[in-house]
């Protein structure tokens, strides 16, 4: 009887520890994913918008802000679960916006010099 009780107790402890370790590992993976999919690209995006604003390129900054908001809408966090694709590719979108801004600037006719 005593041996059976000890076996059950040890099994319960080992099972508990395994569940705890697995849960902890999944939370760490989620934290790494969150960092790579949201936090780091988000900071880069805000830095890029801020740089455009300080450079006087407010239209480009507005376009980037709209793109960031749209991309953010694809990602959300529900309780402990991260859902959506994150905003990891926002800098690619910003690169396209910058390219379009440069090409529009080149197409605009220059004013005649006096």
C-alpha positions, 0 to 999 in steps of 0.5 A: 500500500505504501509503495503504491502511494509513493509511486502515485505521488512520484508520478504526479510530481514528475507529470506536474514538472513536465507540464510546468517545463513545457508551459514555460518553454512555450511562453518563452517561444511566444516571447521571442516570437512577440519580440521578432514579430511586433516589438522590434519592427514596431520600434523601427517603424516609429523611428522611421516615421519620426525621422521622416517627420523631422526631415519635413516629409510629413506626407511620407510619414502619414503614409507610413503611419497609415500602413503601420495601422493597417498592418497592426490591424492584422495582429492582435493578442488575445489573453495569452495567445498571439494571433495574426502575422505580426508587423515583422514585414512593415519595413518592406512596406515602408521601403515601397512607400519611400520608393514611391515618394522618391519616384513622385518627387522625380516626376514633379516638374521643377519650377522655372528659375528667375 
